[in-house]
Amino acid sequence: MQGPYQPYSPIPPGPPVPPPRRDPANVLILLVIVGTVVVALLGTFGYLLTQAGDDDEPEIRVTQAQVTPPPDPRAITEVFAGTWNGSGYYLNTKGDRRDFTATLTLTEGSSTGVSTYTGYECTGRLSVESVTATRVVIYETITQGSESGGDCEDAPAGYITLTLDSSGTVEYDWYSTRAKMLSDDTASEATLTRQRYST
């Protein structure tokens, strides 16, 4: 016969299970992979931002018109271009008056010209100093006739102003110095008419 029922005693718990160990090599590989992905994402994001900025800013192209130098402010304009001729007078340093005929040739776009006088037998070189819509200031150097005994001996150089008149003629004034020009103390006057246009 079997004896009376004996209950089973509980099984005592075993020792605690240690946590799984992480292999350092695996951790390093994981970090490398994560770092590579982050760098790739940042590079892609930066490229997209750069492309978006390029699309927003218009492309700047330098054209020939942008690098072309401005026109010379001393260049003769169409209004004053041509061969101008007319009669006038000159008061020398002694106050003696002498009549002459002047011919001035100015070419459009140029800042130089030539002058010829009859009655004084002188020839000059013209250097334009300034041009406006109605007035030209010129420095004149006599190249023939300024020598000793020449007709322009006492006026080897000076300033000429040409002022456009409403009739289409120009008023010629000659000054021995800049100061006299600024004070409008002229020694010579003439009225010139354009004979032909010069380009």
C-alpha positions as CSV (number, residue, x, y, z in Angstrom):
1,M,0.0,0.0,0.0
2,Q,1.0,3.4,-0.7
3,G,1.4,5.7,2.2
4,P,-0.4,9.0,2.6
5,Y,0.0,11.6,-0.2
6,Q,3.0,13.8,0.3
7,P,3.1,17.1,-1.7
8,Y,6.1,17.9,-3.8
9,S,8.3,20.5,-2.3
10,P,9.0,23.5,-4.6
11,I,12.2,23.5,-6.6
12,P,14.5,26.1,-5.3
13,P,15.3,28.9,-7.8
14,G,18.6,28.6,-9.6
15,P,21.4,31.3,-9.7
16,P,20.5,34.6,-11.5
17,V,21.1,34.7,-15.2
18,P,23.8,37.2,-16.1
19,P,22.8,39.9,-18.8
20,P,24.0,39.2,-22.3
21,R,27.5,40.4,-22.9
22,R,28.0,43.0,-25.8
23,D,30.9,42.3,-28.1
24,P,33.0,45.6,-28.4
25,A,33.7,44.8,-32.0
26,N,30.0,44.7,-32.9
27,V,29.4,48.0,-31.1
28,L,32.2,49.7,-33.1
29,I,30.8,48.4,-36.4
30,L,27.4,49.7,-35.5
31,L,28.8,53.1,-34.7
32,V,30.6,53.3,-38.0
33,I,27.5,52.4,-39.9
34,V,25.4,55.0,-38.1
35,G,28.1,57.7,-38.6
36,T,28.3,56.9,-42.3
37,V,24.6,57.2,-42.7
38,V,24.5,60.6,-40.8
39,V,27.4,62.0,-42.9
40,A,25.7,60.9,-46.2
41,L,22.4,62.5,-45.1
42,L,24.0,65.8,-44.1
43,G,25.9,65.9,-47.4
44,T,22.7,65.3,-49.4
45,F,20.8,67.9,-47.4
46,G,23.6,70.5,-47.9
47,Y,23.7,69.8,-51.7
48,L,19.9,70.3,-51.9
49,L,20.2,73.6,-50.0
50,T,22.9,74.8,-52.4
51,Q,20.9,73.9,-55.5
52,A,17.8,75.7,-54.1
53,G,19.9,78.8,-53.4
54,D,21.3,78.7,-57.0
55,D,17.8,78.5,-58.4
56,D,16.7,81.6,-56.4
57,E,19.7,83.8,-57.5
58,P,19.7,84.8,-61.1
59,E,22.8,84.1,-63.1
60,I,24.9,87.2,-63.7
61,R,26.5,87.5,-67.1
62,V,28.8,90.3,-68.0
63,T,27.9,91.6,-71.5
64,Q,29.9,93.7,-73.9
65,A,27.7,96.7,-73.0
66,Q,28.6,96.4,-69.4
67,V,32.4,96.6,-70.0
68,T,32.3,99.2,-72.7
69,P,33.9,102.4,-71.3
70,P,31.8,105.5,-71.1
71,P,32.0,108.0,-74.0
72,D,34.7,110.7,-73.7
73,P,33.1,113.8,-72.1
74,R,35.4,115.9,-74.3
75,A,34.3,114.3,-77.5
76,I,32.6,116.7,-80.0
77,T,28.9,116.0,-80.5
78,E,26.9,116.2,-83.7
79,V,25.8,119.7,-82.8
80,F,29.3,121.1,-83.1
81,A,30.8,118.7,-85.6
82,G,31.8,120.3,-88.9
83,T,33.8,123.0,-90.5
84,W,32.9,126.4,-89.1
85,N,33.8,129.6,-90.9
86,G,33.2,133.3,-90.2
87,S,34.6,136.8,-89.7
88,G,35.7,138.5,-86.5
89,Y,38.2,140.8,-84.9
90,Y,41.1,140.6,-82.5
91,L,42.4,143.2,-80.1
92,N,46.1,142.8,-79.5
93,T,48.0,143.7,-76.3
94,K,48.3,147.3,-77.5
95,G,44.6,147.6,-78.1
96,D,44.9,147.6,-81.9
97,R,42.0,146.0,-83.7
98,R,42.5,143.7,-86.6
99,D,39.9,141.8,-88.6
100,F,40.3,138.2,-89.6
101,T,38.5,135.2,-91.0
102,A,38.5,132.0,-88.9
103,T,38.0,128.4,-90.0
104,L,37.6,125.7,-87.3
105,T,37.2,122.0,-88.1
106,L,35.8,119.7,-85.5
107,T,35.0,116.0,-86.0
108,E,32.2,114.2,-84.2
109,G,33.6,111.8,-81.5
110,S,37.0,113.5,-81.5
111,S,38.5,115.7,-78.8
112,T,40.9,117.5,-81.2
113,G,40.6,119.8,-84.2
114,V,42.4,122.4,-86.3
115,S,42.0,126.2,-86.7
116,T,43.1,128.4,-89.6
117,Y,43.1,132.2,-89.8
118,T,43.4,134.5,-92.8
119,G,44.3,138.1,-92.1
120,Y,46.6,136.7,-89.5
121,E,48.0,133.8,-91.4
122,C,48.0,131.5,-88.4
123,T,47.2,127.8,-87.9
124,G,46.4,126.2,-84.6
125,R,45.8,122.9,-82.8
126,L,42.5,122.6,-80.9
127,S,42.1,120.5,-77.8
128,V,38.6,120.2,-76.5
129,E,38.2,120.6,-72.7
130,S,34.5,120.3,-72.2
131,V,31.3,119.9,-74.2
132,T,27.7,120.7,-73.3
133,A,24.5,120.9,-75.3
134,T,25.2,124.6,-76.2
135,R,28.8,125.3,-75.4
136,V,32.3,124.0,-76.2
137,V,35.5,125.0,-74.4
138,I,38.7,124.6,-76.4
139,Y,42.4,125.2,-75.7
140,E,44.2,126.4,-78.8
141,T,47.9,126.2,-79.4
142,I,49.2,128.1,-82.5
143,T,51.4,125.8,-84.5
144,Q,52.2,128.2,-87.3
145,G,52.5,132.0,-86.9
146,S,53.5,132.1,-83.2
147,E,57.2,132.5,-84.1
148,S,59.1,135.8,-83.7
149,G,57.7,138.2,-86.2
150,G,54.6,135.9,-86.9
151,D,51.1,137.3,-87.0
152,C,50.2,135.4,-83.8
153,E,53.4,136.1,-81.9
154,D,51.5,137.9,-79.1
155,A,48.8,135.2,-78.9
156,P,50.6,131.8,-79.1
157,A,47.9,130.0,-77.1
158,G,44.6,130.7,-75.5
159,Y,41.0,129.5,-74.8
160,I,38.2,129.5,-77.3
161,T,34.5,129.1,-76.4
162,L,31.9,128.3,-79.0
163,T,28.4,129.1,-77.9
164,L,25.5,127.8,-80.0
165,D,23.0,130.4,-81.1
166,S,19.3,129.8,-81.8
167,S,19.9,130.5,-85.5
168,G,22.3,127.6,-85.7
169,T,25.5,129.7,-85.8
170,V,28.1,129.7,-83.0
171,E,29.6,132.7,-81.2
172,Y,33.4,132.5,-81.1
173,D,35.3,134.1,-78.2
174,W,39.0,133.9,-77.6
175,Y,40.7,134.5,-74.3
176,S,44.4,134.7,-73.5
177,T,44.1,133.0,-70.1
178,R,41.6,130.8,-68.2
179,A,41.0,133.5,-65.7
180,K,40.0,135.9,-68.4
181,M,37.7,133.2,-69.9
182,L,36.0,132.7,-66.5
183,S,35.5,136.5,-66.2
184,D,34.4,136.7,-69.9
185,D,37.2,139.2,-70.7
186,T,37.4,138.4,-74.4
187,A,40.0,139.8,-76.8
188,S,38.5,138.3,-79.9
189,E,35.0,137.7,-81.2
190,A,33.5,136.2,-84.4
191,T,30.3,134.6,-85.6
192,L,30.8,131.3,-87.4
193,T,28.5,129.3,-89.7
194,R,28.8,125.6,-90.4
195,Q,30.0,125.0,-93.9
196,R,29.9,121.3,-93.8
197,Y,29.4,118.4,-91.4
198,S,32.4,116.3,-90.3
199,T,32.3,112.7,-89.0
